[in-house]
């Protein structure tokens, strides 16, 4: 969900993820239910000695870290509460071998599912006590070890100064050790301090599908490598890594969509057709699209820490990267000193319909912020009601106009209710023009909003954003865990004022179910939906205007993170780490995870709203 207006091509490619008293009080709560609970690593929350770590990308293993024990072949009898994920993790040392266990035991698993009244086991999602499972032999459970190969830094996003680069070599599919390998781009940016702390920061970016190397300039400009090295991993399937799942077919569709009715079924058909063409092209190359998921991503990160010989590191994550970080904390807590989740995507609840809650939270907070500013309140006293009325009006009577987009020229733009609703995601990053834009639209002047809407997609970053990785994640980990009726109900709950044709398409993810039919990857195991319960110190930081991952979700994940701090910055949209206060809170948290400096939080205020020449439309 990466619209951030941070100037990178990758960030512009996708159009996804009253003001309350803002606080930075630690959130404490009893852990919620979870099938697997990880024990915290020894020494969590403690700072290692401040000595200069090796700054290059070289292989190594922390001296204190033991190698996993060899798995033994044999059998396992299913007991109450077991999942294939649990069984593979406990008996084979690799949770992602769950599908190897299923494939080896397909007949008894399916037989038991039918015997218990199920049409199928849903590929091992339903297993029953007393079922005897045969385990894969040791050699089938052991993947080739991951390792780092030094390489020159790419120049895609400009020269990377004080940076060493390389590739992390990992299996494409750890459940099948004989699968081919991937080379994932890694950059280690030297700390600005000559005497940095020994525990570096590893960054997980968003999307899913953005290239993390594109974020290095923003991270360093924000000073996040102030006194720690910064390690950036280009996730599997993304642009700088081997076999990127880029889809120029979908890029072209997004460019065409600004001329089309956003909510029209025919538009959804074009999206599904673009996804199908990309799927067929990538599959013809032998790419295992089901292997590009959050669990494999987490295992890549765990392998990177070991391959670099890092005893402890700190995790900084943004947007989809927070879903990855929370999964990583649950699966591989060893060696994680602290975690920052910025713009939170909780794995336990993320679905297409989940996005409605963030849209409503952002809308209410932006409207309340206008009401709190005397000039905005005077000129646009009913701006919220005006906006909702215009969504309804445009859905019934779409408007066509022409605007000029830099690097593109004159562009035809069609605005219907769905386009206006999703324009607000972009508007949350430039909230000062929200009220005046809606007012102008209500007075028959759609050009400002049309220009912003078209600029969100054109010229875009054709060929650089990994739309295929997005679909592999969403179609296995989000869509299967919610029905279309449940998705619609969440829309109605958030915006009961809007027509069904608008509510039928989740914000940021229209017609995703149709695209997933074409993408054809299997449903992920239920374990990917587990809430992360952990005592690793965690900072959940959000912006109150975030229409992609609302601030409420930072507080939500903190309920099962016993050493967590929740911070909300007023008037900030999706992503706080490159704002002055956000960067200060995050760096202070990494310095002292139990007592971050949050004094700047109460000084952050929404920007003044722009005022046009006309009053609010009535």
Beta strands, then each sheet from edge to edge (+ up, - down):
strand 1: 26-27
strand 2: 75-77
strand 3: 132-134
strand 4: 147-151
strand 5: 163-171
strand 6: 181-189
strand 7: 201-204
strand 8: 230-233
strand 9: 313-318
strand 10: 336-342
strand 11: 399-405
strand 12: 409-415
strand 13: 537-543
strand 14: 564-569
sheet 1: 1+ 14- 13- 10- 9- 7- 8- 6+ 5- 4+
sheet 2: 2+ 3-
sheet 3: 11+ 12-
end
